[in-house]
Amino acid sequence: MGRRRHLLVVGAFALQVGLLAGPAQAQEAEPAADGDAIVVSGYRYLSEDTSGTTGLPLSLEKVPQSITLISEDFLEATDARTLGDVAQYTPGALFDGNPGGTSSVIKLRGFAAGNAIDGLNVGALDYEPDFATLERLEIVKGPTSVVYGAANPGGIINQVTKRARAGTLSHIELLGGSWDRWRIEGQLAGALNAAETVHVIGIAVHEEGDSFMQRVGSAKTVLYAGIDADLSAGLTGYIHGGYERYRRTSFDGIPTLPDGSPAPVGRSFFIGSGDFELVTPVVRVNGGLDWEASSALSVSLKVNYLRSNTTGESGFGYDLQPNGDFLIAVNKITKSTTEAFSAGLSGVYKFDDLGLADSFITVAANYQDYETQQAGTIPDMPQGDVANIFDGVDAIEALFNSRTYPGFDYGLNRRLRYFTLSTQASIKVAEPLTLLGGISWAKPDVSKQSGTGPWQDFSGDSQTSLRLAASLEPVKGLNFYASYSESFQPQLFIDAVGDVLPPLAGEQYEVGVKYVSPDRRILLTAALFDVRQANQARYDQTIDLIDRYAPVGKVRHRGFEMQAVGEITKGWQVNAGLAILDPTIREDDDTTLIGKTLTFLPKSTASIYTSYEFGGGAFVGGGIRYVGSVKTDFDRATRDIASYTLVDASAGYDFERFRVQLNIKNLFDKHYFVNNYQTLFYGNVVGEPRSVTISLRANF
């Protein structure tokens, strides 16, 4: 049955691609002046500027790299709440769990994704961003070390914060849904002066809700403001910032039986205490200046600051036995702080006036300071640390609540700083052929402190990264490309003896093709990639509640991705994708692992979301998300996590300035599991059952 569902999803994707290649060619184009962004009704996909992430002032179809844009319209249409939701509608992206319920872990091409805000790297996130404050997400797949110096090999997810512009609407929205979920969102936008050169925006959100799991609840409050100004001819600036506060019941999954089988409990079963809450306040400020000095030269300066701190109690279980016994533990987090500061200065010089049309060179300098501080207490369990799953939720919760303090204190501080210089040059050597080359130099400073002990230095040498690419455009809108890029990323994972793992280092080969229709309503992309990576972190064991990792000698992730996005005909839009991944171990100190497939990575994923707007204001939409089975042991000593297919649906109506919308997720109530930690040590998390939301928005 799993294989049959996979074929159905792939077949649906192929059908959509066929449709895209047909009637889209005959649809009426909307004319636009040169340089103007064409915005189709519904999802905005094809005319966004991605130079802040790629470092290349090129249109989307000419960037020699696989990129997926997720617009604000798409997030609203699908009622996407988390980065995990987004990943399941993005080819090449994987939702890799939500440890502790704090934030989604996303992998790109099988490797952990980096995170950026407005093009500046911010490291790992300890919270789930609220999409009301974002214009779009830019998901760039493959190494970006030439841009950022140090960057994850799989790629990066860039959050583009919401700007205030002429025509930005104000609105208020009310939402209600399953498990007493409710949300109120308001946005005010307008000009501050008669000349309309200064625009402001303010956003406020409050949301609360329970869960399909017993005892679990959450709440968040979001405040956001931004100023965008035309300061003078050719000079623009902005400053955006906000405060967010997240509260949620701690939950870390249900332990599996020794063979990897799910525990014999229902989907709503909860291990922990309803009194254990994790609270995360987040403060972020970012700003920038963009100067068009001349038709040839432009300069950009950006700065970004982000701080989050999670505190509270977390309870979890592990090591479930056939008789129902399992171990429990409590972690009182007194500090889990993430603080990131980054700044970047870049310039672009175009060679058009020198007779080299569509050619340019970029130079950039970036600095990042990323620090994490973890401290807490493991309390005593006077009634014992063994619970029995057959005793039920109430009895297990009583055991968690019996913890007493003081207990065992722990602490771990980690710091990553680096300075990067980089340059890229793109030269159109002939009308159809463009060559690209880039190089970066980065000097990392990596250090770690355990408890109150001395700081230890793991910095290593400076690193250079290369990027080479060639693009061929035989006809306008059709681009073939081949690229080579190198990756370098210092790691903050700790091994069994407390040392920081050596940096990730690798290379990627990619060939692909992109096609954008003449009216820029349709974008088709396909890419083959081969990523070779050393020192990939693999879960090893847990010591004093700190997960320890071991580096894998060398891994090779080969794969294929394809995507179709845009408007097929007037009112009919689609976002469809397919990805195949083959992750294998090439070298390792443990020779028995060579040639084996890496665990906890599905080999195939596919998705499609499509919507149609009828005349008169009515609209409908639907989506399918497929994730292949996941291997949990190199030798299959434990059971695979089964594949799953989820179906979503939506419908609504626009009348005058109002919109009402209904969303149903997991329409057929599929029972599925997601793993949080790349190990069965803590078990798996049950996927969300069918849920329903209805929202009403008024624009003014």
VOGU-3710 file (C-alpha; in Angstrom, 3 decimals, decimal comma):
1> mgrrrhllvv> 0,000/0,000/0,000  2,854/2,440/0,817  4,367/1,966/-2,648  0,977/2,478/-4,290  0,482/5,774/-2,457  3,963/6,872/-3,512  3,141/6,197/-7,151  -0,108/8,145/-6,842  1,735/11,187/-5,521  4,407/10,968/-8,227
11> gafalqvgll> 1,686/10,539/-10,837  -0,136/13,631/-9,601  3,094/15,605/-9,821  3,753/14,420/-13,374  0,222/15,376/-14,383  0,674/18,892/-13,026  3,988/19,325/-14,855  2,287/18,275/-18,057  -0,445/20,827/-17,489  2,131/23,514/-16,797
21> agpaqaqeae> 3,823/22,885/-20,105  0,513/23,166/-21,972  -2,188/25,766/-21,307  0,196/28,079/-19,466  1,739/29,002/-22,815  -1,525/30,308/-24,155  -2,620/32,372/-21,168  -2,769/36,140/-21,374  0,282/37,896/-19,996  0,137/40,976/-17,832
31> paadgdaivv> 2,528/43,551/-19,274  5,012/45,237/-16,976  7,666/47,845/-17,411  11,266/46,695/-17,428  12,477/46,062/-13,907  8,965/46,010/-12,405  8,072/42,912/-10,409  5,094/41,061/-11,843  2,783/40,003/-9,029  0,222/37,345/-9,887
41> sgyrylsedt> -2,930/37,172/-7,824  -2,392/34,629/-5,094  1,115/33,320/-4,552  4,040/35,591/-5,431  6,821/33,316/-6,624  8,834/34,437/-9,554  10,013/38,030/-9,330  11,465/38,324/-5,850  15,034/39,548/-5,363  17,125/36,759/-3,770
51> sgttglplsl> 20,477/38,589/-3,934  20,450/39,064/-0,153  20,831/35,304/0,262  22,790/34,252/-2,825  24,989/37,339/-3,176  24,039/37,409/-6,875  21,953/40,228/-8,427  20,311/37,794/-10,832  16,713/36,857/-11,544  15,590/33,619/-9,928
61> ekvpqsitli> 15,848/31,468/-13,043  19,429/32,607/-13,746  20,894/31,738/-10,333  22,903/28,505/-10,856  21,471/26,925/-7,726  18,196/25,343/-6,629  16,001/27,855/-4,772  12,444/27,598/-3,483  10,472/30,724/-2,580  7,624/30,455/-0,075
71> sedfleatda> 5,461/33,572/-0,213  3,210/35,054/2,434  0,233/34,150/0,236  1,189/30,466/0,188  1,682/30,416/3,967  -1,800/31,852/4,425  -3,412/29,542/1,870  -2,037/26,408/3,555  -2,405/27,698/7,145  1,269/26,810/7,628
81> rtlgdvaqyt> 2,177/27,300/11,293  5,741/26,008/11,498  8,880/25,597/9,427  8,093/21,875/9,536  4,843/22,533/7,658  6,775/24,518/5,064  9,428/21,805/4,653  6,820/19,205/3,756  5,791/21,351/0,778  9,391/22,003/-0,341
91> pgalfdgnpg> 11,340/19,536/-2,525  14,700/18,701/-0,982  13,616/19,831/2,495  12,886/17,419/5,349  11,031/18,009/8,608  13,345/16,375/11,161  11,268/16,783/14,293  10,657/19,343/17,016  12,828/18,518/20,052  11,105/19,493/23,265
101> gtssviklrg> 8,420/21,277/21,285  10,632/24,348/20,867  11,304/24,623/17,121  11,263/22,620/13,904  14,518/21,040/12,784  14,834/21,239/9,000  17,265/19,400/6,778  18,134/20,326/3,207  19,471/17,548/1,000  19,874/15,477/4,177
111> faagnaidgl> 21,965/18,016/6,124  20,888/20,449/8,855  19,733/23,743/7,359  21,231/27,065/8,340  19,060/30,025/9,294  19,288/33,643/8,188  17,226/36,778/8,682  17,296/39,281/5,819  20,374/37,580/4,410  22,472/37,453/7,608
121> nvgaldyepd> 23,269/34,142/9,284  21,766/33,688/12,787  22,678/30,058/13,545  20,186/27,627/15,114  16,752/28,811/16,260  15,210/27,983/19,632  11,719/29,133/18,659  9,216/28,861/15,810  8,950/32,191/13,913  5,471/33,593/13,446
131> fatlerleiv> 4,847/34,024/9,739  2,772/37,183/10,211  6,070/39,089/10,488  7,558/37,681/7,264  7,121/38,531/3,595  8,528/35,223/2,407  11,001/32,425/3,001  13,929/31,823/0,647  15,112/28,215/0,802  18,496/27,971/-0,927
141> kgptsvvyga> 19,731/24,410/-1,367  23,389/23,471/-1,512  26,516/25,061/0,017  26,483/28,825/0,539  29,957/29,137/2,065  31,123/31,526/-0,647  28,449/33,957/0,568  28,596/33,346/4,308  32,105/31,926/4,779  30,851/29,322/7,227
151> anpggiinqv> 27,547/27,736/6,198  25,732/24,423/6,407  26,351/22,086/3,445  22,670/21,454/2,761  21,711/25,087/2,399  20,041/27,908/4,292  16,542/29,175/5,078  16,345/32,955/4,889  13,492/34,795/6,608  12,669/38,024/4,786
161> tkraragtls> 11,055/40,352/7,312  7,930/42,265/6,392  8,477/45,719/4,943  6,217/48,748/4,872  5,467/49,805/1,317  3,005/51,931/-0,573  -0,086/49,816/-0,941  0,583/47,597/2,089  -2,830/46,891/3,581  -3,921/47,051/7,176
171> hiellggswd> -5,998/44,168/8,439  -7,436/42,327/11,395  -7,913/38,561/11,426  -9,675/36,177/13,795  -9,049/32,421/13,714  -10,492/29,488/15,616  -9,860/25,784/15,318  -9,532/22,308/16,742  -8,490/21,810/20,372  -9,619/25,306/21,388
181> rwriegqlag> -7,066/27,021/19,187  -7,756/30,709/18,709  -5,747/33,554/17,252  -6,145/37,293/16,760  -3,841/39,162/14,415  -3,735/42,831/13,536  -1,620/44,828/11,095  -1,449/48,599/10,620  0,507/50,153/7,764  0,777/53,593/6,232
191> alnaaetvhv> 2,923/56,566/5,263  4,333/58,973/7,845  4,691/61,967/5,516  2,794/63,563/2,663  5,519/62,677/0,159  5,125/59,022/1,179  8,856/58,472/1,426  8,608/56,977/4,910  6,332/54,010/5,590  5,669/52,206/8,850
201> igiavheegd> 4,121/48,891/9,769  3,022/47,420/13,079  1,839/43,868/13,796  0,380/42,310/16,932  -0,564/38,649/17,383  -1,856/36,575/20,255  -2,602/32,875/19,921  -3,512/30,118/22,355  -4,577/26,515/22,064  -4,545/23,041/23,509
211> sfmqrvgsak> -3,481/19,881/21,692  -4,769/16,478/20,680  -2,417/15,222/23,430  -3,609/15,333/27,011  -2,223/18,123/29,218  -0,455/19,890/26,323  -1,103/23,571/25,615  0,642/26,585/24,117  0,397/30,349/23,811  2,343/33,082/22,063
221> tvlyagidad> 2,366/36,847/21,825  4,080/38,658/18,953  4,791/42,385/18,595  6,543/43,670/15,472  7,268/47,082/13,969  9,170/48,374/10,974  10,169/51,631/9,289  11,182/51,735/5,609  12,349/55,009/4,136  13,574/56,566/0,906
231> lsagltgyih> 16,262/58,736/2,482  17,458/60,422/-0,706  17,871/59,693/-4,393  19,263/56,167/-4,592  19,476/55,695/-0,801  16,962/53,602/1,146  17,008/52,311/4,682  14,992/50,182/7,051  14,849/49,044/10,634  12,634/46,156/11,759
241> ggyeryrrts> 12,282/44,654/15,183  10,054/42,749/17,467  9,379/40,924/20,692  7,906/37,445/20,805  7,030/35,272/23,786  6,281/31,575/23,456  4,883/29,292/26,140  4,243/25,569/25,646  3,932/22,378/27,631  7,108/20,346/27,422
251> fdgiptlpdg> 6,744/17,097/25,482  9,486/14,993/23,911  7,794/11,925/22,482  6,699/8,410/23,440  9,453/5,796/23,942  9,437/2,879/21,531  9,816/-0,790/22,379  13,320/-2,293/21,969  12,589/-3,360/18,391  11,392/0,140/17,475
261> spapvgrsff> 7,673/-0,718/17,610  5,385/2,070/18,829  4,203/1,921/22,424  0,709/0,362/22,745  -1,018/3,659/23,611  -3,372/6,055/21,863  -2,396/9,201/20,003  -3,377/11,468/22,889  -1,108/9,705/25,412  1,175/12,131/27,221
271> igsgdfelvt> 4,424/11,512/29,090  5,364/14,408/31,308  3,551/16,871/33,514  0,954/19,420/32,568  2,633/21,717/35,104  5,922/21,684/33,166  6,093/24,684/30,856  8,852/26,056/28,675  8,862/29,830/28,145  10,922/31,526/25,432
281> pvvrvnggld> 11,083/35,315/25,046  12,686/36,466/21,789  14,069/39,903/20,930  15,261/40,673/17,420  16,314/43,861/15,634  17,618/44,169/12,090  18,274/47,044/9,765  20,081/48,126/6,663  21,020/50,767/4,125  21,018/50,303/0,346
291> weassalsvs> 22,774/52,861/-1,845  22,552/52,992/-5,634  25,656/55,118/-6,133  25,340/54,939/-9,922  23,895/52,740/-12,631  26,980/50,541/-12,193  27,703/50,579/-8,449  25,491/49,631/-5,512  26,403/49,167/-1,848  24,503/47,471/0,992
301> lkvnylrsnt> 25,029/47,488/4,759  23,052/45,176/7,074  23,072/44,405/10,789  21,097/41,888/12,792  20,698/41,032/16,481  18,731/38,093/17,880  18,394/36,816/21,435  16,205/34,054/22,839  16,203/32,351/26,233  14,213/29,247/27,150
311> tgesgfgydl> 13,491/28,420/30,793  11,227/25,944/32,559  10,884/22,265/33,342  10,996/19,448/30,814  10,028/15,846/31,523  10,690/12,891/29,241  10,806/9,098/29,162  13,104/6,568/27,508  14,092/2,882/27,330  10,630/1,300/27,163
321> qpngdfliav> 10,517/-2,436/27,982  7,953/-5,038/26,849  6,410/-5,139/30,366  5,691/-1,394/30,122  8,509/-0,161/32,358  10,506/2,850/31,191  12,829/5,421/32,720  11,820/9,019/33,371  13,824/12,179/34,010  13,208/15,866/34,610
331> nkitksttea> 15,342/18,729/33,380  14,865/22,128/34,999  16,260/24,593/32,487  17,456/27,722/34,237  19,068/29,100/31,085  19,088/28,141/27,437  20,200/31,308/25,731  20,956/31,835/22,069  22,453/35,175/21,110  23,503/36,121/17,592
341> fsaglsgvyk> 24,935/39,319/16,179  25,865/39,645/12,521  26,830/42,454/10,184  27,526/42,537/6,479  28,869/45,074/3,999  28,648/44,260/0,300  29,005/45,942/-3,049  28,096/45,144/-6,657  29,755/46,652/-9,714  28,123/46,018/-13,102
351> fddlgladsf> 30,248/45,948/-16,255  27,556/47,041/-18,735  29,247/50,408/-19,347  32,485/48,542/-20,122  30,862/46,569/-22,923  30,198/43,432/-20,838  26,418/43,323/-20,673  24,832/41,337/-17,820  28,222/40,936/-16,109  29,264/42,027/-12,641
361> itvaanyqdy> 31,551/41,513/-9,641  30,595/41,472/-5,968  32,684/41,926/-2,844  31,488/41,370/0,715  32,672/41,336/4,321  30,649/39,572/7,021  31,042/39,161/10,758  29,063/36,810/12,986  29,067/36,203/16,734  26,887/33,258/17,789
371> etqqagtipd> 26,754/32,053/21,394  24,703/29,500/23,317  24,540/29,145/27,102  22,880/26,156/28,738  22,428/25,641/32,474  20,007/23,636/34,548  19,345/21,098/37,264  18,433/17,425/37,168  16,257/16,990/40,294  16,033/13,916/42,507
381> mpqgdvanif> 13,156/11,476/42,002  12,354/10,228/45,522  9,657/7,850/44,244  12,065/6,371/41,708  12,822/6,972/38,070  10,898/3,964/36,717  7,334/4,370/35,443  5,015/1,924/33,719  3,217/2,989/30,595  0,196/0,815/31,428
391> dgvdaiealf> -0,419/2,792/34,642  -1,803/5,663/32,559  -1,197/9,376/32,144  -2,275/10,408/35,655  0,038/7,980/37,463  2,998/8,881/35,244  2,355/12,595/35,763  2,298/12,087/39,545  5,771/10,535/39,359  7,096/13,526/37,426
401> nsrtypgfdy> 5,535/15,909/39,937  7,265/14,130/42,824  10,679/15,532/41,832  12,571/17,400/44,551  15,340/19,975/44,529  18,254/20,498/44,759  19,716/17,970/42,402  22,585/17,695/39,942  23,568/20,970/38,242  25,010/21,147/34,748
411> glnrrlryft> 26,218/23,829/32,382  27,564/24,137/28,856  28,522/27,316/26,995  29,551/27,392/23,333  30,725/30,257/21,147  31,277/30,611/17,421  32,713/33,780/15,899  34,022/34,285/12,414  34,964/36,968/9,931  34,524/36,394/6,212
421> lstqasikva> 35,754/38,111/3,052  34,279/36,998/-0,249  33,976/37,905/-3,895  32,014/36,573/-6,868  32,215/37,472/-10,541  29,721/36,649/-13,276  30,807/37,223/-16,886  28,629/36,691/-19,940  31,329/35,472/-22,321  28,878/35,008/-25,212
431> epltllggis> 25,181/35,660/-25,727  24,057/32,222/-24,435  26,947/31,455/-22,029  27,707/32,923/-18,585  30,581/31,885/-16,314  30,583/32,413/-12,550  33,442/32,170/-10,074  33,690/32,969/-6,388  35,985/32,557/-3,401  35,692/33,300/0,303
441> wakpdvskqs> 38,101/33,362/3,224  36,841/32,767/6,761  38,594/32,753/10,117  36,542/30,946/12,790  36,847/31,215/16,550  35,219/28,172/18,170  35,315/27,625/21,936  33,474/25,695/24,636  33,089/25,825/28,416  31,694/22,987/30,538
451> gtgpwqdfsg> 30,223/24,025/33,874  32,505/26,495/35,601  35,622/25,049/33,968  37,999/26,948/31,712  37,144/27,844/28,130  38,618/25,464/25,557  39,640/26,609/22,077  38,697/24,493/19,033  39,185/27,213/16,402  41,486/25,528/13,914
461> dsqtslrlaa> 42,864/27,175/10,787  41,268/29,673/8,444  39,351/28,254/5,507  38,796/29,166/1,877  35,764/28,051/-0,135  35,326/28,036/-3,905  32,369/28,274/-6,231  32,396/27,729/-10,001  29,424/27,624/-12,346  28,453/27,862/-15,990
471> slepvkglnf> 24,994/28,783/-17,308  23,650/28,406/-20,821  20,490/30,166/-22,015  19,780/28,859/-25,555  16,386/30,588/-25,593  15,110/33,313/-23,324  13,776/31,889/-20,076  15,436/28,455/-20,432  18,645/28,098/-18,418  20,908/25,056/-18,087
481> yasysesfqp> 23,601/25,219/-15,424  26,431/23,204/-13,899  28,135/24,164/-10,656  30,794/23,172/-8,158  30,773/24,587/-4,643  32,590/23,940/-1,393  31,216/23,980/2,133  32,761/24,732/5,499  30,947/24,913/8,835  32,384/24,826/12,366
491> qlfidavgdv> 30,256/22,604/14,606  29,092/23,064/18,184  28,132/19,401/18,746  29,952/17,708/21,665  31,417/14,209/21,520  31,554/11,596/24,287  34,668/13,101/25,913  33,355/16,675/25,734  35,268/17,939/22,712  33,658/19,926/19,907
501> lpplageqye> 33,343/17,954/16,683  35,700/18,980/13,856  34,230/21,341/11,233  32,047/20,096/8,419  33,955/20,243/5,155  32,814/19,099/1,761  31,938/19,788/-1,832  28,913/19,638/-4,089  28,437/19,029/-7,795  25,103/20,095/-9,268
511> vgvkyvspdr> 23,561/20,233/-12,721  20,127/21,634/-13,361  17,678/23,354/-15,637  15,215/26,177/-15,009  12,443/27,449/-17,234  10,335/30,539/-16,651  7,451/31,315/-18,976  7,560/34,577/-20,997  4,863/36,100/-18,778  6,758/34,970/-15,644
521> rilltaalfd> 3,789/33,045/-14,306  5,367/29,568/-14,384  8,722/28,348/-13,105  9,924/24,774/-13,686  13,157/23,567/-12,104  15,049/20,272/-11,937  18,431/19,505/-10,387  20,792/16,572/-9,887  23,253/16,931/-7,007  26,144/15,070/-5,409
531> vrqanqaryd> 27,207/16,331/-1,956  30,327/14,842/-0,344  30,759/15,733/3,289  33,222/14,927/6,077  32,558/14,926/9,842  28,764/14,740/9,651  27,424/14,526/13,229  25,659/11,292/14,233  23,951/10,744/17,608  26,147/8,614/19,874
541> qtidlidrya> 24,875/8,715/23,483  23,499/10,973/26,221  25,651/11,941/29,221  24,307/14,181/32,010  21,320/15,111/29,830  23,664/16,451/27,116  23,386/14,586/23,811  26,777/13,485/22,508  27,646/12,974/18,851  30,306/11,228/16,810
551> pvgkvrhrgf> 31,590/12,414/13,419  31,016/10,172/10,421  34,182/9,999/8,292  32,666/10,860/4,928  29,139/10,711/3,583  27,787/11,145/0,091  24,290/12,454/-0,567  23,195/12,087/-4,171  19,761/13,079/-5,300  17,267/14,594/-7,676
561> emqavgeitk> 14,801/17,448/-7,157  12,138/18,966/-9,347  9,540/21,639/-8,756  6,760/23,447/-10,620  5,313/26,677/-9,220  3,104/29,426/-10,525  -0,206/30,088/-12,216  -1,381/27,539/-14,787  -4,346/29,579/-15,968  -5,964/32,668/-14,540
571> gwqvnaglai> -6,943/31,784/-10,968  -5,409/28,276/-10,965  -2,136/28,062/-9,058  0,138/25,182/-8,158  3,221/24,322/-6,115  4,432/20,771/-6,810  7,701/19,071/-5,960  9,515/15,731/-5,884  12,849/14,781/-4,293  14,882/11,560/-4,265
581> ldptireddd> 17,809/11,195/-1,850  20,524/8,520/-1,641  22,671/9,138/1,492  25,532/6,673/1,973  28,669/6,445/4,130  31,837/6,424/2,038  34,535/6,400/4,746  34,567/5,854/8,504  36,805/4,507/11,269  34,164/1,805/11,717
591> ttligktltf> 34,653/-0,103/8,456  31,382/-2,005/8,965  29,475/1,240/8,251  31,055/1,912/4,844  28,503/1,603/2,084  25,514/1,713/4,432  22,611/4,125/4,114  22,414/6,818/6,771  19,571/6,437/9,239  16,606/8,755/9,872
601> lpkstasiyt> 16,554/10,132/6,333  13,675/9,310/3,967  14,812/8,469/0,462  11,800/10,039/-1,241  9,445/12,938/-0,591  6,805/14,555/-2,783  4,151/17,229/-2,467  1,610/19,215/-4,401  -0,612/22,106/-3,385  -3,026/23,656/-5,832
611> syefgggafv> -5,796/26,228/-5,567  -8,427/27,677/-7,859  -10,293/30,993/-7,646  -13,780/30,991/-9,141  -15,493/34,071/-10,438  -17,415/35,852/-7,711  -14,844/35,418/-4,943  -15,039/31,720/-4,065  -11,828/29,653/-3,954  -10,796/26,086/-3,124
621> gggiryvgsv> -7,447/24,417/-2,545  -5,891/21,110/-1,663  -2,537/19,498/-1,035  -0,790/16,151/-0,677  2,407/15,608/1,329  4,301/12,314/1,070  7,304/11,293/3,200  9,011/7,960/2,591  9,877/5,413/5,266  12,813/6,112/7,578
631> ktdfdratrd> 15,498/3,590/8,455  16,280/3,625/12,222  19,286/1,256/12,335  22,129/0,576/9,913  21,398/-3,157/9,990  17,617/-2,854/10,449  17,819/-4,250/13,981  14,965/-1,862/14,782  11,822/-1,216/12,769  11,641/1,510/10,149
641> iasytlvdas> 9,393/4,504/10,751  6,623/3,994/8,221  6,023/6,299/5,269  2,976/8,527/5,341  0,789/10,567/3,008  -1,190/13,533/4,318  -3,993/15,308/2,484  -4,967/18,933/3,179  -7,917/20,966/1,915  -9,097/24,563/2,015
651> agydferfrv> -11,996/26,680/0,795  -13,105/30,240/1,224  -14,810/33,304/-0,100  -13,711/36,891/-0,771  -16,382/39,566/-0,598  -15,467/43,241/-0,758  -12,736/43,709/1,861  -13,514/40,521/3,813  -12,208/36,978/3,452  -13,425/33,840/5,193
661> qlniknlfdk> -11,308/30,681/4,912  -11,611/27,067/6,055  -8,561/24,791/6,310  -8,482/21,076/7,048  -5,138/19,376/7,662  -4,627/15,622/7,528  -8,067/15,278/6,000  -8,122/11,461/6,225  -6,768/11,420/9,795  -3,580/9,502/8,976
671> hyfvnnyqtl> -1,759/8,038/12,014  1,965/8,667/11,555  5,188/9,233/13,520  8,072/11,712/13,405  11,460/11,262/15,090  13,035/14,145/17,021  16,642/13,232/17,724  17,862/10,809/15,027  17,670/8,071/17,659  14,994/5,864/19,222
681> fygnvvgepr> 16,510/6,603/22,652  13,692/9,079/23,335  11,167/7,416/21,013  8,981/9,137/18,425  6,355/11,850/18,344  2,854/11,169/17,057  1,892/13,320/14,084  -1,074/15,655/14,438  -4,462/14,100/13,594  -7,102/15,810/11,493
691> svtislranf> -7,478/19,470/12,459  -9,798/22,243/11,308  -9,423/26,025/11,388  -11,670/28,812/10,179  -10,541/32,407/9,839  -12,092/35,766/9,022  -9,967/38,653/7,752  -10,979/42,249/7,143  -8,699/44,552/5,131  -8,856/48,309/5,490
//
